[in-house]
Amino acid sequence: MNKKIEKVFQRPARPGMVGDGFRVFNYFPGIIPQKRVSPFLMLDFNAEYDFGASDHLRGVDVHPHKGFETVTIAYKGSVAHHDSTGNSGIIHPGDVQWMTAGAGILHKEYHEEEFSKKGGPFEMVQLWVNLPAKDKLTAPKYQPITAAEMGKVELPNNGGLVNIIAGELNGTAGPATTFTPVNMFDIRLNKDGELSTATPATHNTVVLVVSGSAIINDETVGTHAFVLFKNEGEEINIKATEDSVLLLLSGEPIDEPIAQYGPFVMNTSKELEEAFEEFRAGKFGVLE
C-alpha cells in the first residue's frame, strides 16, 4: 500500500543566516512542528548559493550542544569541523559529518579554507536528530562519512544511484550508527529514473527535493518542495521528471517530551537548567 502524502510544502519564503557562512531555509520546526517529524528536530537547507571568494573563513564560531545529534550533508562546497573532544574533519560534496553532542560538546563549522579562497556554489543540509532520554548523556562522538563509504544502490535502466547514509534500502545498509531506527537516503536520479522503496507505516517520513523535480506517489513536486507523508501505508515510488537530487528521511518517533532552548535539547526544564550550568562551568571542554 502506498504511503499517503499528507502535504507538500513549498520552500519557506525567506532564508536566514546561521553565522556568516550558512544561508538557510528552515523547513522544520519553522513550518512543521518537531513532534510531527520526530526523531528529527530541525532541517536547515542551504539552497545553492555562491558566497564568492574570501580570505575570511565564513561559518559558525564556537558554540555548545547537548542532548541530540547534528548531521551535515554536503552537496556542493566543502565544510570543516572542529570540536572540544579533539575531533576534526573536512567534508566535500557527497560527504556527511555526523556529530553526537550527547552529554555536551563545543564545536564550530566553517567553509573549508581552499574552497573559501576560490568560492563557488555552496549547497548543504543540516539536520538535528533527537536522542531518547536514556541516551541524552551518552559520550560525544564524531562520524565522518565519505561518499565512498556509503551504501550504494544502483537503480535499473541507468535510473541513478542511492547513497545510503543511515538505515537500510532494499537490503543495503548505510554506515552511520544511530540510537533509534533512522533511514537517511541521498537519492540521485537521472531523468525518468525510478526508485521504489518502503518505510514502516509508523515511521515519520519526509522527502526534500534538493534539485530537479519528480513524481512521488502520483503527485508532481518541484525543486525545493518538501513532502510530508501520513503514517499510513509503506510504499514510496519516485520517478524523476528531470535529473534530480532528493533527500529521504524516515525514523521511528521518540514519544517523549521535548524541552529545548537554543542549542540544548532535553526532556525537562530542569535538565535544560543543568545544561546551562554545565556549559557555564566549562564542563563541555575547551575549543578555540
N, C-alpha and C positions, 0 to 999 in steps of 0.2 A: 504494500500500500504506500502510495506517495506521501511524503511528509508535506503537509499542507502549509502554504505560505500565510502567515498572519498579516504581515505588512511589508511593503517596500518603502524604505526611507530614502529620500534624496540627500545629497551631501549638505551638511549644515551651511548656512548662508555665508558665514564669515570665519576665517581662521583666527587663531590666537597664537601668540608666541610663547614657547617654553624656552626660557633662557633667550639667547640670541641666535640659536642655531637650528631650531625646530619650529617650523611654521605649520601648525597642525589644525586639522578639523576634528573636533571631538564628537564621536558618534554615541558613545555612552561613557558616563551617565548623562551626557548632555541631552540626548533625545530619547533614551530608553533607560528606565530605572535599573540600577545594579542588580536587584534581586531577580529581574526578568532574564538576565543573561548570566547569572551565577553558573560556574565559579569565576567568570570573567568580571573584572571590576571597572576597567577603563579601556577604551580604544581611541588612541590619538593617531590620526593619519596625516603624515606629511606628504600631501599630494605633490607630484613632481614640481620642483621649483629650483631655479638656478640662483644660488646665493652670490655667485660671482667669485672671482679670485680674491684671497685675503691672506695677509700675513698673520692676522689675528685668528686664533682658533675659536671659531664660534661653537657654542654649545651650552651646557648647563653645568655650572660650577658645583662645588662640593655641597651635597645635601643628604639628609638621612632618609632611611626607610625602615619599617618594621612590620611584620605580620603578613607579608604577601610576597609575590614574585614579580619581577619585571622581565618582559620579553621584547627585544628589539629585533625587527626583521628588516634587513636592508634589501631594497630593490635597486636603487641607484645611489651612488656615492658611498663613502666609507666613514665609519664611526669608530672612535677609540673609547675604551672603558678603563677606568681605574677604580679600585675600591679599597676600603680600610682593612681588608683581610690580606692584602698583598696581591690580589688577582688583577690582571690587566690583559687587554687584548684588542685587536682591531678586527672589525667585520667589514667585508667587502660585499658587493652585490651578490645576492643569493644566500648570504650567511645570516646567522642568528646568534645573538647573545642572550642567554637565559640566566638571570641572577635571582637567587633565592635570598631575600632580605632576612627572613626568619626572625631571629631574636634581636636583630638590629645591625645596621651596616651604614657606612657612609660611602657614597660613590659619586662619580662625575662622568659625564658623557659629552663628547665634543667631536667636531669634524676632524677626521684623521689629517695629519699635517700635510702630506703630499697632495691629498685631494683638496684641502683648503687652499693651498698655494695656486693650484690650477683652476679651481672652481669647476662648475659643470652641473648637470642635473642631479638633484638630490631627492630621493623618494624613500620614505621609511614608514613603518607601522610600529608604534609601541603599545604593548598590552600590559595591563596589570592583571595577574591571576591570583585569586584569593587562596589562602591556606586555611584548612579546617582548624578549629580550636586546639586540637591535640598536637598540631604541628606548627603552631604560630611561633614557638620558641625554639624551633629547630636551628641548628648551626647554619650560618650563612654559607652559601656556596655559589660557584660560577660555572656555567656550562657554555663554553664557546663551541658553536656547531657550524661547521663549514658546509657549503652546498654539497661538496663531495661526500660528506659523512651522512647525509640524509638518506632515508629510504627512498627508493626510486620505483615508480610505476610508469612504464611506457604504455601509452594508450594506443589501441589498434588503429590501423589505417592512417598512420602518421598524424594521429589526433593531437599529440602533445605529450606532456610529461607532468607527473605529480611528484613534488618533493614532500616527503612526509617528515615533518619536524617532530611531531609527537603523536602518539596513538598508533592506530593501525588502519591501513586501507587495503582491502582485498587481499589480506594475508601478509602484507609487507609492513613492517614496523618502523617507526622513527626512533632516533637516538635519545631524545630528551627524556629525562626521568621526571615524573610528576607525582604529586602527593594524592591527587584524586584523578579519576579517569578523564582524560582530555584528548581530543583529536585536534590537530593543527596541520592543515594541508596547504601548501603553496602550489597552486594549480596553474599550469602554463598550457593553454590550449591554442592550437592553430585554428584558423578559420574552418568551421564545420567540424572541429574536433569535439568528441563527446566523452563525458565521464558519467558513469553510473556507480553510485555507492550507497551505503546505508548507515544511518546512525540510530542508536536506540531512541525509541519514542520519548523516553524520559529525559533525554539529554536536551539542554538548551542549545539551539543550533542557529548559526548565522553565517552569511556569506557576504564579504565585501568585494565589490568589483573594483579592483585596483586600476585596471585599464581595460579598454575594449568594451564589449557588450555580449550578452548571452541570453539564451532561453533557459530558464530554471523552472523545472516542473511546470512547463507550458506558459510561463509568464516571462515576457521580454523585459530585460533590465539593462540599463545603460551604465556608462562609466561613472564610477564613484557611488553607485547605488549600494544600499545596504539592505539585505534581505533577512528578515526575522521569520523563522518557521514556528508554527504551532507545535505543541508537544503531542502531535498525533501523526501516526504513520512513521515510516523509517526510510523509504527510498528517496534519493535525491538524484535527479537527472539534469545534467548541464550540457548544453550544446552552444558552442561559441559561434556568433554570427560574424565575427572578425577575430583576428589574433587577439587573445585576451589573457589577462592575469587575474586570478581570483584567490581570495583567502577564505578558506572554510574553517570555522571554529565550532566545535561541539564539546560539551562537557556535562558531567553529572552535577546537578545543583548541590551546593553546600547549604543545607537548610539550618542555618544558624544566624543569629543577629549580626549585623554589620555596624560597627562603631568606627567611623573614620573621621580623622581630622588631618587634612593635608597629606603628608607622606606616611602616616601611620594608619593601619587598618587592623582593628582588634574586634573583640566581641562586646566589650562593655566600656562605658565611660571611665570607669576606674582603671581599666587596663590602658586606656589612652593617657591618662594622667601619669601612670607609671612609665609609659614610653617616653613622655616628655622629660620626666625626672631623670631617666637613664641617659637620655641624649645630653641633657644639660650637665650631667655628671661625667661625661666623657666615656661612657661605657660602650659606645659604638666604635671606639677606636679613633685613630688619627689619620687624616688624609689631607695633603696639601695640594 
